[in-house]
Amino acid sequence: MAFRALVVEEEEQGQKSASVQTLEDDRLPEGDVTVAVEYSTLNYKDGLCLGSGGGLVRTYPHVPGIDFAGTVEASDDDRYKPGDKVVLTGWRVGEVHWGGYAEKARVKADWLVPLPEGLTPRAAMAVGTAGFTAMLAIMALEDHGLTPRKGEVLVTGAAGGVGSVATAALATLGYEVAAVTGRPEQEEYLKGLGAARIVPRAELAETVKRPLEAETWAGCVDAVGGAMLARVLGQMKYGCSVAAVGLAGGAQLPATVVPFLLRGVNLLGIDSVMQPYDNRLRAWERVARDVPQDKLEAMIEPAGLGDLPELGAAILKGGVRGRVVVDVRS
């Protein structure tokens, strides 16, 4: 049977082009489970894979889309049967392996997670890899002692995908959230997600000579990295933690070890790609419980397969707010 997919091809001199094409099932890669994909999302990695490849894509033609949700169509694995609702994030799907920007995907059964009860495929992709990463960050902070009574939690890059879900989930859990953004026009949006106050990005964008500043934050979900992360480390309360999930502000960390040695600050690295199954299941169950559906709806920008090349370029420039939810059937 035929299905539609957004295919990226390599042209002369390394140029890439993306177009919606109709493919036959025999073009699908090897795998245990074939999924009728309903929704996918747009993430920063997807923007790279839709364009230059960013060193992530190994072979062309390629179908991007690092996450998807849908219904099992066929399965050679006893864990899944036709009709089961499933979600996938990570495992380099959409990078090395063909991904979710198609009406069908074939993947290893080990890469799938059953969709939690009460979470629709559309809502799951309003969360997507970004929101899944945000929940992993919150879980890590709580595992290291974060509770609402300890004080304000900072979320950097708050209007982006990770930041939006982190802000909404933390507020729902009773935390006082300080949301960092360089886009003043997003203040109403962020407060609608539950942010108690807005911190202009300029206040944290530059490093200072002092390795320690006033103890301000009880926790932080950081999607920016670079100089901002270095600055935040010096503002953490004693014994508190930063969960690092991204590097939009750069991969270099111009920091000192002083916050770790004199305040016992923890820097927690969050990887969503190779997470073990049990922790994936735990995170998705927390998403279903702790991220309100109405707040998810407020984050969504709907899109179809044909919209993705333009949106992919926009997300690389920081021009996308919240979560782009891709209905692959439209």
Buried (B, 14 or more C-beta within 10 A) or exposed (E): EEBBBBBBEBEEEEEBEBEBBEBEEEBBEEBBBBBBBBBBBBBBBBBBBBBBBBEBBEEEBBBBBBBBBBBBBBBEBEBBEEEBBBBBBBBBBBBEBBBBBBBBBBBBBEBBBBBBEEBBBBBBBBBBBBBBBBBBBBBBBBEBEBEEEBBBBBBBBBBBBBBBBBBBBBBBBEBBBBBBBBBEEBBEBBBBBBBBEBBEBEEBBEBEEEBBBEBBBBBBBBBBBBBBBBBBBBBBBEEBBBBBBBBBBEEEBEBBEBBBEEBEBBBBEBEBBEBEEEEBBBBBBBBBBBBBEEBBEBBBBEBEBEBBBEBBBBBBEBEBBBBBBBBBBE
